[in-house]
Structure formats: structure tokens, C-alpha cells
Amino acid sequence: MVGILLRPIITEKMTALGDARQYAFEVPLTSNKIEIEKAVEKKFNVKVNSVRTVRVKGKRKTQLTRRGRFEGWTKTWKKAIVTLKEGDKIDYFGNA
């Protein structure tokens, strides 16, 4: 269960969904919903209602320099959106 939650995703959209008890995390491509649920419950001491996952496909990137054109791809990653039970909340920043 170590390394299931790579980082929280903190954007304007996810902050607005925080009021609806939904939080997003970047997770490894090989993780499944059951592992994600157990990791969130253990780390934050909350009860998970549901888990939705999305594979975010990498984008093609091109960089033009003096030496020519370099092409590559950003990585493909997986996002998990976790909905918590009524009354539970995750505080990423502690009591700041």
C-alpha cells in the first residue's frame, strides 16, 4: 500500500468539488479502486463512499531550438476522484 497516493491534485475545479466531499489524487497506472480506497482510508482516517478513476493520456510536445526541433510526449498518468461519506473531510494543509 506504500506509494499508492502519489500526490493530491489541487486545482480550482477540485477545490470546488471539495465542498461536495470529492478529492482527487494522482495514482500509479497499475493501482485499482480497492487499493486506492484502502490507502485513502488509512492515510486520512476517513470512510470512502466511491472511487472513480481516469487515465489521462500524455500529450505530444514540440520544442523549437537553434539546434533543430525536438519532439516528445508527456507521461500518461492516472487520476482517482474519491468521494467521502457524509461528515468526513480531508485537510491537506493541516490547521494552517
DRENLUMVEX-998673 format. One record per residue: residue in three letters; x, y, z of N, C-alpha, C in turn. Coordinates in steps of 0.02 Angstrom, whole numbers, padded with zeros to 5 digits, always signed. Each point is the difference from the previous one (the first is absolute). Layout:
! residues N
ALAXYZXYZXYZ ...
END
This chain:
! residues 96
MET+00041-00060+00000-00041+00060+00000+00043+00063+00000 VAL+00065-00010+00006+00046+00057-00001+00004+00027-00071 GLY-00007+00066-00008+00007+00031-00065-00062-00002-00044 ILE-00058-00014+00028-00061+00000-00040-00022+00072-00015 LEU+00002+00044+00050-00019+00070-00011+00064+00039-00014 LEU+00011+00017-00063+00061+00035-00019-00002+00074+00020 ARG-00056+00034-00014-00007+00070+00019-00074+00020-00006 PRO-00021+00048+00041-00068+00026-00009-00002+00047-00060 ILE-00056+00003-00033-00009+00046-00056-00040+00059+00026 ILE+00032+00057+00003-00031+00060+00028-00007+00052-00056 THR-00059+00003-00029-00015+00048-00052-00064+00037+00020 GLU-00019+00049-00040-00062+00037+00016-00060-00046-00003 LYS-00002-00043-00050-00057-00045-00007-00004-00049+00059 MET+00057-00029+00020-00001-00048+00055-00013+00035+00067 THR+00022+00061+00008-00015+00037+00061-00076+00013+00006 ALA-00032+00014-00057-00073+00010+00001-00035-00066+00016 LEU+00027-00056-00023-00031-00065+00014+00012-00022+00072 GLY+00049+00032+00034+00013-00017+00070-00060+00014+00044 ASP-00041+00049-00020-00062+00013+00038-00049-00058-00006 ALA+00006-00039-00054-00044-00057-00011+00033-00065+00025 ARG+00051+00006+00042+00037-00056+00030+00036-00042-00052 GLN+00023+00032-00055+00038-00036-00051+00071+00027-00003 TYR+00048-00045-00003+00070+00018-00001+00035-00041-00053 ALA+00052+00029-00032+00035-00035-00054+00073-00012+00019 PHE+00026-00057-00023+00069-00019+00012+00030-00028-00064 GLU+00065+00010-00009+00036-00035-00053+00022-00067+00028 VAL-00013-00053-00036+00016-00068+00023+00037-00037-00056 PRO+00035-00054+00017+00035-00039-00053-00049-00031-00049 LEU+00023-00011-00061-00043-00029-00052-00023-00071+00018 THR+00038-00035+00042-00016-00069+00016-00047-00008+00060 SER-00016+00055+00034-00042-00005+00059-00073-00008-00020 ASN-00039-00033+00044-00071-00009-00012-00041+00037+00053 LYS-00066-00001-00007-00044+00039+00044+00003-00024+00072 ILE+00006-00065+00010+00002-00027+00068+00063+00023+00036 GLU+00058-00002-00033+00062+00024+00029-00003+00074+00016 ILE-00028+00039-00045-00006+00072+00011-00044+00014+00060 GLU-00056-00034+00005-00046+00010+00056+00034-00016+00067 LYS+00035-00056+00004+00035-00018+00062+00054+00049+00018 ALA+00037+00026-00051+00054+00047+00013-00027+00066+00028 VAL-00055+00025-00029-00030+00063+00023-00027-00008+00071 GLU-00034-00055+00013-00028-00012+00067+00055-00005+00053 LYS+00055-00032-00017+00054-00009+00048+00038+00066+00012 LYS+00014+00037-00054+00040+00061+00006-00037+00057+00034 PHE-00064+00010-00018-00037+00058+00025-00052-00017+00053 ASN-00008-00064+00017-00047-00021+00052-00071+00023-00015 VAL-00023-00015-00061-00068+00017-00022-00031-00062-00031 LYS-00065+00003-00014-00036-00054-00033-00014+00020-00072 VAL+00017-00042-00048-00009+00014-00071-00066-00028-00023 ASN-00039+00041-00037-00064-00021-00027+00009-00030-00070 SER+00039+00033-00043+00012-00026-00068+00066+00025-00027 VAL+00026-00036-00050+00062+00019-00033-00012-00004-00075 ARG+00018+00054-00035-00002+00001-00073+00071+00011-00025 THR+00020-00034-00053+00067+00007-00027-00003+00022-00073 VAL+00052+00038-00020+00006+00025-00068+00073-00007-00021 ARG+00011-00029-00059+00068-00001-00029+00007+00062-00042 VAL+00047+00044+00017+00013+00061-00036+00056-00013-00050 LYS-00016+00002-00064+00048-00016-00052+00051+00056-00007 GLY+00063-00019-00011+00054+00049-00010-00009+00039-00065 LYS+00025+00061+00000-00006+00044-00058+00065+00002-00039 ARG-00005+00014-00064+00060+00008-00042+00026+00071+00009 LYS+00065+00006+00011+00031+00065+00010+00055+00010-00052 THR+00007+00061-00025+00053+00017-00048+00035+00062+00025 GLN+00067-00002-00003+00040+00057+00022+00047+00020-00057 LEU-00003+00063-00020+00044+00025-00053+00059+00036+00032 THR+00060-00020-00019+00061+00032+00026+00047+00016-00057 ARG+00058+00028+00015+00050+00014-00051+00025-00063-00033 ARG+00003-00054+00038+00027-00063-00025-00052-00040-00038 GLY-00061+00024-00004-00051-00037-00037-00062-00011+00041 ARG-00038-00047-00021-00065-00013+00031+00004-00065+00041 PHE-00024+00005+00062-00002-00059+00044-00073-00017+00013 GLU-00015-00063-00007-00068-00023+00012-00001-00052+00054 GLY-00054-00001+00037-00006-00050+00053-00072-00002+00025 TRP-00009-00037+00054-00066-00009+00029+00003+00013+00075 THR-00054+00028+00027-00006+00002+00073-00025-00069+00022 LYS+00008-00014+00064-00017-00068+00022-00076-00009+00006 THR-00021-00062-00008-00069-00020+00013-00006-00014+00075 TRP-00053+00025+00032-00007-00010+00071-00073-00015+00018 LYS-00010-00019+00061-00067-00021+00023-00023+00046+00056 LYS-00063+00022-00005-00030+00043+00051-00056-00038+00034 ALA-00003+00005+00066-00054-00032+00038-00040+00055+00035 ILE-00065+00000-00010-00045+00048+00034-00037-00040+00053 VAL+00011+00020+00063-00027-00037+00058-00056+00040+00031 THR-00057-00031+00011-00057+00031+00034-00003-00029+00070 LEU-00004+00044+00051+00000-00022+00070-00072-00004+00027 LYS-00007-00036+00055-00065-00005+00034-00019+00067+00030 GLU-00063+00008+00016-00026+00062+00029+00037+00016+00065 GLY+00023+00062+00006+00033+00022+00061+00076-00007+00000 ASP+00029-00037-00046+00073-00008-00004+00029+00054-00045 LYS+00063+00019+00015+00033+00053-00037+00075-00014+00002 ILE+00035+00018-00055+00073-00006-00002+00029+00070+00002 ASP+00047+00012+00046+00033+00064+00005+00073-00009-00022 TYR+00016+00020-00061+00068-00009-00027+00052+00040+00038 PHE-00018+00059+00022+00048+00048+00027+00001+00002+00076 GLY-00030-00047+00034-00001+00000+00073-00045+00055+00026 ASN+00017+00028+00057-00041+00053+00031+00030+00068-00015 ALA+00021+00013-00060+00031+00063-00018-00051+00053-00013 
END
